[in-house]
Amino acid sequence: MNITFCCTGTKAGPWIDGLRAALPDATVTEWAPGAPAADYAVVWAPPQAFLDEQTALRGIFNIGAGVDALMALRLPAGVPVVRLDDSGMAVQMAEFVTHAVVRHFREFDGYEADTAAGRWSYRKPRSRAEHPVGVMGLGVLGQRVAKALSGFEFPVRGWSRSPKTVEGVECFAGEGQFDDFLAGTRILVCLLPLTPDTQDVMRRETLSKLLPGGYVVNVARGGHLVEEDLLALIEEGHLAGAALDVFRTEPLPAGHPFWTHPKVMVTPHTSARTLRDESIAQIAGKILALQAGRPIAGVVEPGRGY
């Protein structure tokens, strides 16, 4: 069994060593143009030339939960594309989103500004009942986030393309229930996969439907958010601010207004990082399952984009 590793911007050595240890009977190498045909590929944002050259693949394993970069390429017909189910990312995402929501709800950003100015300040406690949190996307990560927020006694609402049931979460599904979901949400969290249907999903039209004083947390992809619309709605007072971990251009360009905006918290796409050891164990297990003809989780449906 031959496995090739082709991950843009990723140090190959530790991954290759880990895959060799997990699959001692496999030959694992880093891809270079003209490399021998492989049975399986472990990838992140590979070039089209890689997919064009590797014509004998039996499976493509993405080292992240998001597969939008792969979906933009011309993929070999009939070859399953497999994303990570979790591998330690769900708890990181729950930590990050809960921090962002609590930071906004408790007005810790205001306290930080006052402290920097040497002011001893006090703010009236807010009501959780008046700050319902809406989570867009109820996959593995979204459900973990929704449950974590519910544990802090926020009213939690969830929206997904197809119906889901999550304990402690009021669930909405499909286009027909999207406006109702937005209209009862004050803090909006985006955990959707990026597809043609979800591109620009957070724009003036949709963000204007949030309850007044809305707040946006985007930990999915920059393409979900129309940045100019967010800034305009903050300026107009309909939105109170945002916590943004992902952007249309990454790294975020110097001089971008998000860097210095007092109501926007910026982090460098770090809400949930791929944990190498956990990911290698999951990928190795799925390769062995495919070899044995057993079904595996995380197979992407190309028509849906995730």
Buried (B, 14 or more C-beta within 10 A) or exposed (E): BBBBBBBEEBEBEEBBEBBBEBBEEBEBBBBEEEBEEBBBBBBBBBBEEBBEBBEEBBBBBBBBBBBBBBBEBEBBEEBBBBBBBBBBBBBBBBBBBBBBBEBBBEBBBEBEEBEEEEEEEEEEEEEEEEBBBBBBBBBBBBBBBBBBBBEEEBBBBBBBBEEBEBEEBBBBBEEEBBEEBBEBBBBBBBBBBBBEEBEEBBBBEBBBBBBEBBBBBBBBBBBBBBBEBBBBBBEEEBBBBBBBBBBBEEEBEEEBEBEEBEBBBBBEBEBBEBBBEBBBBBBBEBBBEBBEEEEBEBEBEEEEBB
